[in-house]
Amino acid sequence: MTKKKVAFICVHNSCRSQIAEALGKHLRGEEFDFYSAGTETKPQINQDAVRMMKQIYGIDMKETQYSKTFDKIPAPDIAISMGCDVGCPYIGRAFDDNWGLQDPTGQSDEVFIEVIKEIENRISQL
């Protein structure tokens, strides 16, 4: 049976969507193929996200992930917007869900942990 493709989308593909891709692969990679993308890219993914994911889960996002645009990933079966607080990403199709997560960029480790745990919770419910 072919696994469904899940794409996590935000504007810059540097923080929330990267966390979701890494957690998805870590927690439910046997069930789904996970991707992340943005409508724009950043030269590197958020270093606080990299640090927190390594600290909490032992996942080294610096080695396995990079910022990419939506046209660089396979067409998803499920497209999830991470939230529109920075601006709503446009991908040429409707989203299947909008998780409405705040962007933790520039905030405390505690805020990052809250967002990471919310992403983990939502992935467990897919």
C-alpha positions in Angstrom: 0.0 0.0 0.0 1.3 3.4 -0.9 1.8 5.8 2.0 0.0 9.2 1.8 2.1 12.2 1.3 1.7 14.9 3.9 3.2 18.4 3.3 3.6 21.0 6.0 3.6 24.5 4.5 4.6 27.9 5.9 5.9 31.0 4.2 9.7 30.6 4.7 10.0 26.8 5.4 12.5 27.6 8.1 10.9 26.8 11.4 7.4 25.3 12.1 7.1 23.4 8.9 10.6 22.0 9.3 9.8 20.9 12.9 6.7 19.2 11.6 8.5 17.4 8.8 11.2 16.1 11.2 8.7 15.1 13.9 6.4 13.4 11.3 9.3 11.3 10.0 10.4 10.5 13.5 7.0 9.6 14.9 4.9 8.3 12.0 7.3 7.8 9.1 6.2 4.2 8.8 2.6 5.4 8.0 3.1 8.6 5.9 5.7 10.3 3.7 6.3 13.7 5.2 7.6 16.9 3.5 7.8 20.6 4.2 7.9 23.6 2.0 7.4 27.3 1.8 6.4 29.9 -0.7 9.9 31.5 -0.1 13.1 30.0 1.3 15.7 31.1 3.8 19.4 30.4 3.5 19.2 28.1 6.5 16.6 26.7 8.8 15.9 28.3 12.1 18.9 27.5 14.4 16.8 27.5 17.6 14.5 24.9 16.0 17.6 22.8 15.1 18.9 23.1 18.6 15.6 22.4 20.3 14.8 19.3 18.1 18.2 17.9 18.8 17.9 18.6 22.5 14.4 17.1 22.9 14.3 14.3 20.4 17.9 13.7 19.3 16.9 14.7 15.7 19.6 16.5 13.8 17.6 18.7 11.4 20.8 20.5 10.3 22.0 17.3 8.7 18.8 16.1 7.1 16.7 19.2 6.1 16.9 22.4 4.1 14.5 25.2 3.2 12.7 24.5 -0.1 9.7 25.8 -2.1 6.4 23.9 -2.7 7.3 23.1 -6.3 10.3 21.1 -5.1 8.3 18.5 -3.3 6.0 15.7 -4.6 2.3 16.7 -4.9 0.8 16.0 -1.4 -2.3 14.0 -0.6 -2.7 16.2 2.6 -1.5 19.8 2.7 -1.3 21.5 6.1 -0.7 25.2 6.7 1.2 25.9 9.8 -0.5 29.3 10.3 -0.9 32.7 8.8 0.7 35.0 11.4 3.6 35.8 9.1 1.3 35.7 6.0 -0.7 33.0 4.3 1.3 30.8 2.0 -0.3 30.2 -1.5 0.3 26.8 -3.0 -2.2 26.8 -5.9 -4.7 24.5 -4.1 -6.7 24.6 -0.9 -5.2 23.4 2.3 -6.7 20.3 4.0 -6.1 21.9 7.4 -4.6 25.1 9.0 -3.0 24.4 12.3 -2.8 28.1 13.2 0.5 27.8 15.1 2.3 30.9 16.2 5.8 31.4 14.8 8.3 30.9 17.7 11.1 32.6 15.8 13.0 35.0 18.1 11.1 33.8 21.2 12.1 31.9 24.3 12.9 28.2 24.5 9.6 27.7 26.4 7.6 29.1 23.5 9.5 26.8 21.1 8.7 23.8 23.4 5.0 24.7 23.4 4.9 24.9 19.6 6.9 21.7 19.2 4.7 19.8 21.6 1.6 21.1 19.8 3.0 19.9 16.5 3.8 16.5 18.1 0.2 16.3 19.4 -1.3 17.1 16.0 0.9 14.7 14.1 -0.3 11.9 16.5 -3.8 12.7 15.5 -3.3 12.5 11.7 
